[in-house]
Amino acid sequence: MAELRKRGLLTMVICSEPFLKLGKTQARVFGVPALPLIVIPHPLGGLSIDDVKARAAAALPEFIKLVKEGAR
């Protein structure tokens, strides 16, 4: 992801709440500290497909906003 971002491609990462700090740290370590992170509730494992779809639907407005902004 970091390499794609460095090449100017629109990128973002979706992570669950417990992994937010790790995501920010990894983005900084790999040279893309401004990499957008979309946070969803944890966990995903063990959820029904409908629950996963609901989490995706809840994250969709942030995704669309970042796409429209060019994920700066």
Secondary structure, 3 states (H helix, E strand, C coil): CHHHHHCCCCCCEEEEHHHHHHHHHHHHHCCCCCCCEEEECCCCCCCCHHHHHHHHHHHHHHHHHHHHHCCC
